[in-house]
């Protein structure tokens, strides 16, 4: 199985992961502005009926796309919130009791409850085990006497892309890490 290719804009900002097939199309349409990363993958194509030679395309693990060719899309200022990435952000730890749990035993807890006007956004949600989420109920952590072990935060795009891909290559991770925020990690279990 071939890894995903990290797509950047021309300024070097991470945009998204693309399959190798999409990367080949970008190469063939001359949409690559520049490349980075040490990993290079070669893919064989069809045979040219005139020359009899088989085509070969090499793809870098990190590619920057020319802006002028890509249709402008409205990009969110923040990454989409999903339980999978939330649980990864919080290292599969309950932010109330500190216990580590399998994904099936975790829930998304709203620090300031939705029923009381809280929003479903990164800065208002934490990972909680089912027991702690039930115990906290419709209260804020202080009201439930359940202090948070870490403050919820909004991951930047580089952090989000690192969370969303389980098979990141070393060179891709190094590139993304260079763009992580300087805030301390939320909570580390000893």
Secondary structure, 3 states (H helix, E strand, C coil): CCCCEEEECCCCCEEEEECHHHHHHHHHCCCEEEEEEEEEEEEEEEECCCCCCEEEEEEEEEEEECHHHCCCCCCCCCCCCCHHHHHHHCCCECCCCCCECCHHHEEEEECCCHHHCCCCCHHHEEEEEHHHHHHHCCCCHHHHCCCCCCCCCCCCHHHHHHHHCCCCCHHHHHHHHCCCCCCCCCCCCC
